[in-house]
Amino acid sequence: MKFSLFPLLCLTVCLLFIFPAYGKKADNQEAKWDTNTAFTYYYDSREYGTLNILTSAKGLPMELFFWGFTDFHGDHQSDSGPTDFTRYFMEYRLLKGLDPEWTMGIDGLGLIAEYNDMNGPDNNLARFGLYHKLAYSLPWEKDGWWQTRIYPYETDGEGWQISTSYFVPFTSELSLGGFADINFIENGKDRWVIEPQLTYKMTNHLSVALEYRYNGYEDANPAVKGSGVAIGLEIIF
């Protein structure tokens, strides 16, 4: 069954353009907001397409950082076509770094709140926890980072999550990034969601990507495959 993309697109567009609009209003002052937006289309080996809309903003009031995305997916192995989206998933985070004076000198610690939603009834939840981001230098004179997030509380009351994401640049054009989530489910089997991605930056506004996808929730469903490989084209604004 198809769903209407209109409400979701409206929400995404608002998130994409409220931040830049605020920055324009602040032209007569010192503009501190830094926003980024990217659109990526993927085609999955399981014969469906994904449209990913990602946005981020730093330098917000109270030194907050915003990051999030919405994925619009087609059905697995369907005849509906590569742009016939029938599913969605969204994830948005608000992060606040903590002063090392408050954390016994540990740099990179902060508070985090996350909101998730997907198609279907009662599939939305919020998570709250801590994160730690570690920046490091690589032997080939590039700088990468690794972020770990721990969410001990979820509003659905069904478990908790540990999540990590990373960025490893090999050259100015080629990099490896991605994430791995482990969901601890009360009275149920723990579920992994993993997506490493190799990205080649062709210009400042255009990249190609090769992504491996594993979803433990899909893997538990005998009607679909839990893993696949996707190729993508990203446009960055």
C-alpha positions in Angstrom: 0.0 0.0 0.0 1.4 3.4 -1.0 1.5 6.4 1.4 1.4 10.1 0.6 4.8 11.7 0.4 3.4 15.2 0.7 3.4 15.6 4.5 6.9 14.1 4.8 8.3 16.2 2.0 6.8 19.3 3.6 8.5 18.4 6.9 11.8 17.7 5.2 11.7 20.9 3.2 11.0 22.9 6.3 14.0 21.4 8.0 16.1 22.0 5.0 15.2 25.7 4.6 14.3 27.1 8.0 18.0 27.1 9.0 19.3 28.9 5.8 16.4 31.3 6.1 17.4 32.2 9.6 20.9 32.7 8.5 19.8 35.2 5.8 17.8 37.1 8.4 20.9 37.4 10.5 22.9 39.1 7.7 22.9 42.4 9.5 24.5 40.6 12.4 27.3 38.1 12.6 26.1 34.9 10.8 27.2 31.9 12.7 25.0 29.1 11.4 26.6 26.7 9.1 24.1 24.4 7.2 24.6 21.6 4.8 22.1 19.7 2.6 22.5 16.6 0.4 20.2 14.6 -1.8 21.3 11.0 -2.7 19.5 8.5 -4.9 20.5 4.8 -4.3 19.5 1.7 -6.3 19.7 -1.4 -4.1 20.6 -4.9 -5.3 17.3 -6.1 -3.9 15.6 -4.2 -6.7 14.3 -1.0 -5.1 15.3 2.7 -5.0 16.0 5.0 -2.1 15.9 8.8 -1.9 17.9 10.1 1.0 17.6 13.7 2.1 20.2 14.7 4.7 20.6 18.1 6.5 22.8 19.4 9.2 23.3 22.7 11.0 26.0 23.8 13.5 26.5 27.0 15.4 22.8 27.0 16.6 21.7 28.9 19.7 23.2 27.4 22.9 25.9 25.9 20.7 23.6 23.1 19.6 24.2 20.9 16.6 21.4 19.5 14.4 21.7 16.5 12.1 19.2 14.2 10.4 17.8 12.5 7.4 14.7 11.1 5.8 14.9 7.9 3.6 12.1 7.2 1.1 12.3 3.5 0.0 10.6 1.3 -2.6 9.5 -2.2 -1.9 11.9 -5.1 -2.0 12.0 -7.0 -5.3 8.9 -5.2 -6.7 7.8 -4.3 -10.2 6.8 -0.8 -9.1 9.9 0.9 -10.5 13.0 2.6 -9.1 11.2 5.8 -8.1 8.0 4.4 -6.7 8.5 5.0 -3.0 6.2 3.2 -0.6 8.1 3.3 2.7 10.0 5.9 4.7 12.3 6.2 7.7 13.5 9.4 9.4 16.1 10.1 12.1 16.9 13.5 13.5 19.3 14.4 16.3 20.0 17.4 18.5 23.5 17.4 20.2 25.0 19.6 22.9 28.7 19.4 23.7 29.8 19.5 27.3 32.6 21.6 28.6 35.5 19.4 29.6 35.6 21.2 33.0 32.2 19.4 33.6 33.4 16.0 32.5 36.7 15.5 34.4 38.7 16.8 31.5 37.3 14.4 28.9 36.9 16.2 25.6 34.2 15.3 23.0 31.5 14.3 25.5 27.9 15.6 25.1 24.2 15.2 25.5 22.0 13.9 22.6 18.3 13.6 21.8 17.1 11.6 18.8 13.7 11.2 17.1 12.9 8.2 14.8 9.8 7.6 12.7 8.7 5.2 10.0 5.6 4.2 8.1 3.1 2.2 10.0 1.2 2.7 13.3 3.1 3.4 16.6 6.5 3.4 14.9 7.8 6.7 16.3 10.1 7.0 19.3 12.5 9.4 21.0 15.9 8.5 22.5 18.0 10.4 25.0 21.6 9.8 26.1 25.3 10.7 25.8 27.8 10.8 23.0 31.5 10.9 22.6 33.3 12.1 19.4 37.0 11.3 19.0 39.0 13.1 16.3 42.2 11.5 15.2 45.0 11.9 12.7 45.8 9.1 10.2 49.3 8.1 9.1 48.6 9.5 5.6 48.1 13.0 6.9 44.3 13.0 6.9 42.0 13.5 9.8 39.1 11.2 10.7 36.6 10.8 13.5 34.7 8.2 15.4 31.5 8.9 17.4 29.8 6.6 19.9 26.3 7.2 21.2 24.6 5.5 24.1 20.8 5.8 24.5 19.8 4.2 27.8 16.2 5.5 27.5 13.7 5.1 24.7 10.1 6.4 24.9 8.7 3.1 23.6 9.9 1.4 26.8 11.1 -1.6 24.8 14.9 -1.4 25.1 17.9 0.8 24.5 20.6 1.3 21.9 24.3 1.8 21.4 25.3 3.4 18.1 28.6 4.4 16.4 29.5 6.3 13.2 32.8 7.0 11.6 34.6 8.9 8.9 38.0 7.7 7.4 39.4 9.8 4.5 41.9 8.0 2.3 42.5 10.8 -0.1 40.9 14.2 -0.7 38.3 12.4 -2.9 37.9 8.9 -1.5 36.6 8.1 2.0 34.9 5.5 4.1 32.0 6.4 6.4 29.0 4.8 7.9 27.3 3.6 11.1 26.5 0.5 13.2 23.6 0.3 15.6 22.9 -2.4 18.1 19.4 -2.4 19.5 18.9 -4.2 22.8 15.2 -5.3 22.9 13.5 -6.2 26.1 12.2 -9.8 26.0 13.4 -10.0 22.4 16.4 -10.7 20.2 18.9 -7.9 19.8 19.0 -6.3 16.3 22.0 -4.9 14.3 21.6 -2.2 11.6 24.9 -1.7 9.7 25.7 0.5 6.7 29.4 1.2 5.7 29.8 3.4 2.6 32.6 4.1 0.3 32.3 7.6 -1.3 34.2 9.2 -4.2 33.9 12.9 -4.4 33.9 14.0 -8.0 33.3 17.7 -7.4 32.4 19.9 -4.4 28.8 19.2 -5.2 28.7 15.7 -6.7 29.7 12.3 -5.3 29.2 8.6 -6.0 28.8 6.0 -3.3 28.9 2.2 -2.9 27.0 1.1 0.3 26.6 -2.2 2.0 23.3 -2.5 4.0 22.3 -5.0 6.7 19.1 -4.6 8.7 18.4 -7.1 11.5 14.7 -6.3 11.6 14.4 -7.1 7.9 16.6 -10.2 8.3 14.0 -11.5 10.8 11.3 -11.2 8.1 11.3 -14.2 5.9 9.5 -12.3 3.1 12.5 -10.0 2.5 16.3 -10.1 2.3 18.1 -8.5 5.3 21.2 -7.4 3.4 22.1 -5.8 0.0 24.4 -3.5 -1.8 23.4 -0.1 -3.2 25.1 2.4 -5.5 24.3 6.0 -5.2 24.7 9.5 -6.6 24.8 12.4 -4.2 24.2 16.1 -4.8 25.5 18.4 -2.1 24.3 22.0 -1.6 
